[in-house]
Amino acid sequence: MGNENDHAQHDVTCGLEVHQQLDTGKLFSRCPTTMREDQPDFTFNRKIHAVASELGKIDPAAAEAARKKQTFVYQGFHENTSLVEEDEEPPQPLDEDALDVALEVSLLGNATIVDQAIVMRKTVVDGSNTSGFQRTIHLSFGGHITLYDGTKIGLLGLAVEEDSARPVERKDHEVIYRLDRLGFPLIELSTQPDIHSPEQAKQTAIKLGEIMRITGKVKRGLGTIRQDINISVPGGARVELKGVQELDLIDEYVRREMQRQNVLLQIKAELLKEGLTKDKILSHAGMDITGVLKKNTGKMIQTAMQKGHVIHAIRLPHMHGKMGREVQPGRRIGSEVSSYVKARAGLQGLLHGDEQLSNYGITDAEVRLVRGLLNAAPEDGFAMVIGEAVKAEHAIDVIKHRVAQLLDGVPGETRNALEGGNSEYSRPLPGAARMYPETDIPEIPITNERLEKLKKNLPKWAAERKKYYIQKGLSEKLAEEMKLDNRARFFGRMIEKGYDPTTAATLLLSTLNIVRK
């Protein structure tokens, strides 16, 4: 994101990153980009550890993922999984078709293309890549796109990278991945932080999607395109919202993140006015209250007792009424803290004093007893966690550090997009320490001859196509359907050869689909 002062006059500042799967072969193996839903042909297990990069530092996001000490189970198919995806042999040369598509998109975005493309490794230790890193190639820098209202949005650059394995099932200490998607070519196209409204974010995403789709070489359907949105409000911090798949809801995601950050800034101001300091929060220790609730007859507590779990609680100074403050529709400050507990301590979440704890079988008398044991004043709140002893202790530490963080306002972090427009904490923002050169692939020259050939055959924009189709006699309806179809370039060549536009469009858009069925 840009300098905070540069954007202080705007209600919000955003940048977009669009990740689009290409309809070519896999990026570093000669396997097809097909997906399978049946039983895998083979499986194997692996553990992955975070190590220092060439800079001598361990990336913070990688370190947090490694602390979970998970086992990863990989499922594969002989049809679309090779030794490259299994990390048992070096990568093969880059897929040339994927490279050409990425170069076309760079040219359409008026970008400056590199002379030599260098493959880099990006540390990823969440198990989504068997090697512990993702290969990525930065192909171009700068450039711009023009929105439909004439606004220019600057581009940061374009990279082509390999997609990750897809998760099938997540457990406490194990994640099962399927390797069919691993190695799919992905274009990552990023904008400058030139977006200053939720509506403009949506229009930018639509335009970026058009650049991809007019190449005719992108995959279609849910999961084939994913948007990450970097968002900050004045006085806030950059938050990376990952995995937005619903184009129609991009403006709503931005609005809800704006709401969340502004509420956090309000709470910061209130806590500072009340004289709260981080030391006052961090000085409190958690308390084992398992014995206090051992006579509780509620199902949740009884189940925990049967599993041998413990219940820990902590006093939260000046937080009465604030843990229940809504930050997004249906999500509160308690939800913010709870998502940290899930991600960092491996528990399901927490309970807090601003909730109706009777819904969990905890009586008002028991709440008063807990508050008394914690020496909680009327203005204080409290939180409780249930789980294995080690996890419960860690969760209490996570809670007090996240509550102390409220005094900073908005933490810079990566968040997962939730269905409907909300989000939750995922991990810290990644740093530069996770990038280092790939040693198994030499530099790839990008020649002027290659670029000139691509420039002569660049695809037409959707509006140009539609106008041209109608001029040739195609109906408004068929022209609208065809303008962003993957076969639009082929359709254009059919028209040039004298084929009837209506017959050709009907064949491509309808008849062939019926035959496939």
PyMOL commands that set and color helices and strands:
alter all, ss='L'
color gray80, all
select helices_A, chain A and resi 4-7+60-66+96-108+198-213+247-273+278-282+299-306+333-345+357-360+364-373+389-408+432-434+448-456+462-471+476-482+488-496+501-516
alter helices_A, ss='H'
color red, helices_A
select strands_A, chain A and resi 13-21+42-46+71-76+112-113+116-117+119-123+133-141+144-146+152-162+166-170+174-178+185-191+225-232+239-244+287-288+310-316+326-328+331-332+351-352+381-387+413-417+423-428+435-437+444-445
alter strands_A, ss='S'
color yellow, strands_A
deselect
rebuild
show_as cartoon
